[in-house]
Amino acid sequence: MTIRDNHAPLVPDDVVWAVDGGTAGHGSSLLVLPHAGGNAHNYAQWRELLSDDVRLLIGQYPGRGARFSEPLPRDIGELAEPVLRCLPDDTDDLVILGHSMGSLVAFEIARALTGQGRPPRALIASSCRPPFLPNPSPVHAEMLTDEELVAAIEARGGTDHTILNEPELREIILPSIRADFAIDDRYRSPDDTARLHCQVLAIGGVDDPIVPAEALVRWSEVTDGPTSTEFLPGGHFYFQQQPHAFIAIVQALIDGAPALHE
């Protein structure tokens, strides 16, 4: 990950949402990194499904939400580095979860924390190829018209069609989606020898047309720690149809329960 220190003023609460569970304190922290074109709002409802002692942290990328006026990201570092800078200090027991492109952002954050001597306890990669593989389903958004890009987004699922069909809202969200897809298309880890030292869990949908199972299982190659792979029914956004089953797997890892398939 290339770190650009441009001294841009960041408001930590805008970059990393901290959604407490209602208890006086917290045990573990779960940091969630959204998919390409995703917004922190998409994941805030997970708070209701996690145990109260888990602090939910959600990364917000530039070009959306309170960061709408910031320049659109050009590479993975511009997605990961602000989140890394704005993590709360008391995140010693940290599990990092990314969905789709967010898994690559999660990997870069985990790798940076490992290099700083404070590795996360675990990394959860959802619906994404490992960082050393090329994108098996590139979008090439820069070559698509708005209508073609909307069709590509709808084919992947996960986005409210009413938003995509509203011209004013489409004009707001399409630029960040184009930027994210371009990053996802070309990303490859610059150091294939870099390894994590934490537990890694890969989760995907059995019918995901974007990330084949043979790619998902290769997340085991990024760490020296224990690894496991889980599949749930569904496609690329499988967890939207079965949020309780998905969060149960995540909660079990946070609680320290053994994975179902080591």
C-alpha positions in Angstrom: 0.0 0.0 0.0 1.4 3.4 -1.0 0.9 5.9 1.8 0.3 9.5 0.7 0.7 12.0 3.5 -1.1 14.9 1.9 -1.9 16.5 5.3 -5.5 16.7 4.3 -7.6 17.5 7.3 -9.6 14.4 8.4 -12.5 14.3 10.8 -12.0 10.8 12.4 -15.7 10.3 13.1 -16.4 10.9 9.4 -13.8 8.3 8.3 -14.5 5.6 10.9 -18.0 5.3 12.3 -18.1 4.0 15.9 -21.4 2.3 16.5 -21.5 1.2 20.2 -23.8 -1.6 21.4 -25.2 0.2 24.4 -22.9 -1.2 27.1 -20.7 1.0 29.2 -17.6 -0.5 27.6 -16.6 -2.9 24.8 -14.5 -6.0 24.4 -13.6 -6.7 20.8 -13.9 -4.2 17.9 -15.2 -5.2 14.4 -13.9 -3.0 11.7 -16.0 -3.3 8.5 -14.8 -2.1 5.1 -17.5 -1.6 2.4 -17.7 -3.0 -1.1 -17.0 -1.0 -4.3 -19.3 1.9 -4.4 -20.5 1.1 -0.9 -21.3 3.5 1.9 -21.0 3.0 5.7 -24.8 3.3 5.9 -25.0 -0.1 4.1 -23.5 -1.9 7.1 -24.8 0.1 10.1 -27.8 -2.3 10.6 -25.3 -5.0 11.6 -25.2 -3.3 15.0 -28.6 -4.9 15.8 -27.3 -8.4 15.1 -23.9 -8.3 17.0 -23.6 -8.8 20.7 -23.6 -5.6 22.8 -20.0 -5.9 23.9 -18.7 -5.8 20.3 -17.9 -2.3 19.1 -18.9 -1.9 15.4 -16.5 0.3 13.4 -17.3 1.1 9.8 -15.0 2.7 7.3 -16.3 5.5 5.1 -14.5 6.1 1.8 -13.9 9.5 0.2 -16.5 10.8 -2.2 -19.5 9.7 -0.1 -21.4 10.7 3.0 -19.7 13.4 5.0 -16.6 12.9 2.9 -18.5 13.6 -0.4 -16.4 16.7 -1.1 -13.1 14.9 -1.0 -11.4 13.8 -4.2 -12.4 10.4 -5.4 -9.9 7.7 -4.6 -7.3 6.6 -7.1 -5.8 3.6 -5.5 -6.2 1.2 -2.6 -4.0 3.4 -0.4 -6.4 6.3 -0.6 -9.2 4.0 0.7 -7.2 2.3 3.4 -4.8 4.9 4.8 -7.4 7.4 6.1 -9.2 4.5 8.0 -5.9 3.4 9.4 -5.1 6.9 10.6 -8.5 7.4 12.2 -8.8 4.1 14.0 -9.7 4.6 17.7 -6.7 4.1 20.0 -8.4 1.4 22.1 -8.6 -1.2 19.3 -6.2 -3.8 20.7 -8.6 -6.7 20.1 -9.5 -6.0 16.5 -11.2 -8.1 13.9 -11.3 -6.7 10.4 -14.0 -7.6 7.9 -14.2 -6.5 4.2 -16.9 -7.3 1.7 -15.9 -7.7 -2.0 -13.4 -4.9 -2.8 -13.5 -4.0 0.9 -11.6 -7.3 1.6 -8.6 -5.9 -0.3 -8.8 -2.7 1.8 -9.1 -4.8 4.9 -6.0 -6.8 3.9 -4.0 -3.6 3.4 -5.1 -2.3 6.8 -4.2 -5.7 8.4 -0.9 -5.7 6.7 -0.1 -2.1 7.8 -1.1 -2.9 11.4 1.1 -6.0 11.3 4.0 -4.0 10.1 3.5 -1.6 13.0 3.6 -4.4 15.5 -0.1 -4.4 16.4 -1.7 -7.0 14.1 -5.4 -7.6 14.2 -6.7 -10.8 15.8 -8.4 -11.9 12.6 -9.2 -10.9 9.1 -12.6 -11.9 7.5 -12.7 -11.7 3.7 -16.2 -11.8 2.2 -16.8 -12.4 -1.6 -13.4 -11.4 -2.8 -10.4 -13.0 -4.5 -7.2 -12.9 -2.4 -4.9 -9.9 -3.0 -2.3 -11.8 -5.1 -4.7 -12.8 -7.8 -6.0 -10.6 -10.6 -9.7 -9.7 -10.6 -11.6 -12.6 -12.1 -14.5 -10.4 -13.0 -13.3 -6.9 -14.0 -15.9 -4.3 -14.8 -13.8 -1.9 -16.8 -16.1 0.9 -15.7 -14.1 3.6 -17.5 -15.3 2.1 -20.8 -19.0 1.9 -19.9 -21.8 4.4 -20.4 -23.8 5.3 -17.3 -26.6 2.9 -18.5 -24.1 0.1 -19.0 -22.5 0.7 -15.6 -25.9 0.6 -13.9 -26.6 -2.7 -15.6 -23.3 -4.1 -14.3 -24.1 -2.9 -10.8 -27.6 -4.5 -10.9 -26.1 -7.8 -12.1 -23.9 -7.9 -9.0 -26.8 -7.0 -6.7 -26.4 -5.3 -3.4 -27.6 -1.8 -4.5 -31.2 -0.5 -4.3 -32.5 -0.3 -7.8 -34.7 2.7 -6.9 -31.5 4.7 -6.3 -30.0 3.6 -9.6 -33.2 4.6 -11.4 -33.4 8.1 -9.9 -31.3 10.4 -12.2 -30.3 12.9 -9.5 -29.2 10.2 -7.1 -27.5 8.3 -9.9 -25.4 11.4 -10.7 -24.2 11.5 -7.1 -23.3 7.9 -6.6 -21.9 6.8 -10.0 -18.6 8.7 -9.8 -17.6 6.9 -6.6 -18.7 3.5 -8.0 -16.6 4.1 -11.2 -13.6 5.1 -9.1 -13.9 2.0 -6.8 -14.4 -0.4 -9.7 -11.2 1.0 -11.4 -9.2 0.3 -8.2 -10.7 -3.2 -7.8 -10.0 -4.0 -11.5 -6.3 -3.3 -11.3 -5.4 -4.0 -7.8 -2.7 -6.7 -7.1 -0.7 -6.8 -3.9 2.7 -5.2 -4.7 4.5 -7.7 -2.5 3.4 -11.3 -3.0 5.6 -12.4 -0.1 3.9 -10.2 2.4 2.0 -12.4 4.9 -0.2 -11.8 7.9 0.2 -13.6 11.2 -3.5 -13.6 12.2 -6.5 -15.9 11.7 -8.1 -15.5 8.3 -11.7 -16.6 7.5 -13.0 -16.4 4.0 -16.8 -16.4 3.4 -18.7 -16.5 0.1 -21.9 -17.3 -1.6 -22.2 -20.8 -3.2 -23.7 -19.2 -6.3 -21.5 -16.1 -6.5 -20.7 -15.4 -10.2 -18.1 -12.8 -9.4 -15.7 -14.8 -7.1 -15.4 -18.5 -7.8 -14.9 -20.9 -4.9 -11.4 -21.9 -6.1 -10.3 -18.3 -5.7 -12.0 -17.7 -2.3 -10.2 -20.7 -0.7 -6.8 -19.3 -1.6 -7.1 -16.7 1.1 -5.4 -19.3 3.2 -2.1 -18.4 1.5 -2.0 -14.8 2.9 -1.3 -15.8 6.5 0.8 -17.9 8.8 -2.2 -18.1 11.2 -5.1 -20.5 11.2 -7.5 -20.3 8.2 -11.0 -21.5 7.3 -13.5 -21.1 4.5 -17.3 -20.9 4.8 -20.0 -20.9 2.1 -23.6 -19.8 2.5 -26.4 -20.0 0.0 -26.6 -17.0 -2.4 -24.7 -14.8 -4.7 -22.2 -12.0 -4.4 -24.3 -10.3 -1.6 -25.4 -13.6 0.0 -25.6 -12.1 3.5 -28.4 -9.8 2.6 -30.8 -12.8 2.3 -29.5 -14.4 5.5 -28.0 -11.8 7.8 -28.5 -13.8 11.0 -26.6 -16.8 9.6 -23.8 -14.6 8.4 -23.5 -12.6 11.6 -23.6 -15.8 13.6 -20.4 -16.9 11.8 -18.8 -13.5 12.4 -19.8 -13.5 16.1 -18.5 -17.0 16.6 -15.1 -15.9 15.4 -15.1 -12.8 17.6 -16.1 -14.9 20.6 -13.2 -17.3 19.9 -15.3 -20.3 18.9 -13.6 -22.6 16.4 -14.5 -22.2 12.8 -16.8 -24.8 11.3 -14.2 -26.0 8.7 -10.6 -25.6 9.7 
